[in-house]
Amino acid sequence: MFKESDSTKIRRVVRDVVEGPERLVFGSETVTFREACIASWKFDGVSRKSNWFVKDD
């Protein structure tokens, strides 16, 4: 079923290479991607305070 997306939010799907599942990260247009990740941290196998990075495939 199609659901209209909110264009005021930025979304990105990120796969957790430690645990495997994909996670949806979102935030407003005024935050950086890092800030959005930290605000809704969903990566149990990765410390929020570590030197993590996002790699595009």
The 8 nearest C-alpha neighbors of each residue, nearest first, counted from 0:
[[1, 2, 3, 4, 5, 23, 6, 10],
 [2, 0, 3, 4, 5, 6, 10, 23],
 [1, 3, 4, 0, 5, 6, 10, 8],
 [2, 4, 1, 5, 6, 0, 7, 8],
 [5, 3, 6, 2, 8, 7, 1, 10],
 [4, 6, 7, 8, 3, 9, 2, 10],
 [5, 7, 8, 4, 9, 3, 27, 28],
 [8, 6, 5, 27, 28, 9, 26, 4],
 [9, 7, 27, 6, 26, 5, 28, 10],
 [8, 10, 25, 26, 27, 28, 7, 11],
 [11, 9, 25, 24, 8, 26, 23, 12],
 [10, 12, 24, 23, 13, 25, 9, 22],
 [11, 13, 23, 22, 24, 21, 14, 10],
 [12, 14, 22, 21, 23, 11, 15, 24],
 [15, 13, 21, 20, 22, 16, 19, 12],
 [14, 16, 19, 17, 18, 20, 21, 13],
 [17, 15, 19, 18, 14, 20, 21, 44],
 [18, 16, 15, 19, 44, 45, 42, 20],
 [17, 19, 15, 16, 20, 44, 42, 43],
 [18, 20, 15, 16, 17, 14, 21, 22],
 [21, 19, 14, 15, 18, 22, 16, 13],
 [20, 22, 14, 13, 15, 12, 19, 23],
 [23, 21, 13, 12, 14, 24, 20, 41],
 [22, 24, 12, 11, 13, 25, 10, 21],
 [25, 23, 11, 10, 36, 12, 22, 35],
 [26, 24, 10, 9, 35, 11, 8, 23],
 [27, 25, 35, 9, 8, 30, 28, 10],
 [28, 26, 8, 29, 30, 9, 7, 25],
 [27, 29, 30, 8, 9, 7, 26, 31],
 [28, 30, 27, 31, 26, 8, 9, 7],
 [31, 29, 28, 27, 34, 35, 26, 32],
 [32, 30, 34, 33, 35, 29, 28, 26],
 [31, 33, 35, 34, 36, 30, 26, 25],
 [34, 32, 36, 31, 35, 37, 30, 38],
 [35, 33, 31, 37, 32, 36, 30, 38],
 [36, 34, 32, 26, 38, 33, 37, 25],
 [37, 35, 33, 34, 40, 39, 38, 24],
 [36, 38, 40, 34, 39, 35, 33, 47],
 [37, 39, 35, 36, 40, 34, 26, 33],
 [40, 38, 37, 36, 41, 35, 24, 25],
 [41, 39, 37, 36, 42, 38, 47, 43],
 [42, 40, 43, 39, 22, 36, 24, 23],
 [41, 43, 45, 44, 40, 15, 46, 18],
 [42, 44, 45, 41, 46, 18, 40, 47],
 [43, 45, 42, 17, 18, 46, 15, 41],
 [46, 44, 42, 43, 47, 49, 17, 51],
 [45, 47, 49, 48, 44, 43, 42, 51],
 [46, 48, 49, 45, 37, 40, 51, 42],
 [49, 47, 46, 50, 51, 45, 37, 40],
 [48, 50, 46, 51, 47, 45, 52, 44],
 [49, 51, 52, 48, 47, 46, 45, 53],
 [52, 50, 49, 53, 45, 47, 48, 46],
 [53, 51, 54, 50, 33, 49, 55, 36],
 [52, 54, 55, 51, 13, 14, 33, 15],
 [53, 55, 56, 52, 13, 14, 51, 16],
 [56, 54, 53, 13, 52, 14, 12, 11],
 [55, 54, 53, 14, 13, 12, 16, 52]]
